[in-house]
Amino acid sequence: MNDTAKALLEGGPRDLPERIVPIAAPDVDLKIELRNGYEHFRHTSRQAETPEGPLPVYEWWERTEMPG
């Protein structure tokens, strides 16, 4: 049995490698590295049915660039 907490990512770039990702803790914003920057996702109060069962939905809200 896999007891790793996961979330569904909604919005953001279409080419994100994964839409279901592990999370460290519920309700904590996520930062996903992609193409020399970070995609930021915020926890919502929603859940979605997924092939892995019901998961919390995290919604994209901004992108930041890496320095350099």
N, C-alpha and C positions, 0 to 999 in steps of 0.2 A: 504494500500500500504506500502511495506517495502522499506525504503530508505537507509538502511544500505549498505555501500559499501562492496563489496566482491571481492575475487580473487580466481583463480584456482591455486593450488599448483602442480608443476610438478617435478618429480624426488624424491630423498630421500627415506626413508624407505617405504617398501610396506605396513607396518602395521600402517601407520598414520590413526588416527580415522576419519579424514575428509580431503577431497581434495578441497572443497569449503569452504573458511573461511572468516569471517569478517575482514576488514582492517581498521585501524584508519585513515590513510591518504594515498592517492595515492603516488606511488614512494618511499615509506618508506619500508626498509627491514623488514622482518618478522622473529620472533623468536618463535618457537613452542616447548613447553616443551614435552619431550617424554623420557621415560625410563632413568631417572636420568641424563638427559642432555637436550640440546637444538638443534633443527634442524633449520638451518638458510636458508632463502629463499630471493632471490634478485628479484626485479622488472625487467621485460623485456619489450621490446617495442611491444611484441606480445599480441594478444587477442585470446581467444578460445570460440567457441560456446559451451554452456553448457545447461543443462535443465533449468537453471535460466537466460538464455540469454547470450549475449557476456560478458566475464569477462577478466580483465587483467591477464596475466600469470606471476606467480612468480616461479623462478627456484631454486631448491636446490643447495647450494654451499658448505656447511660444517656443521659439527656437533661439538659441544663443550660439555664437561662433566661438571656436577655440582661439586663444591668442596666437598670433603668429602669422 
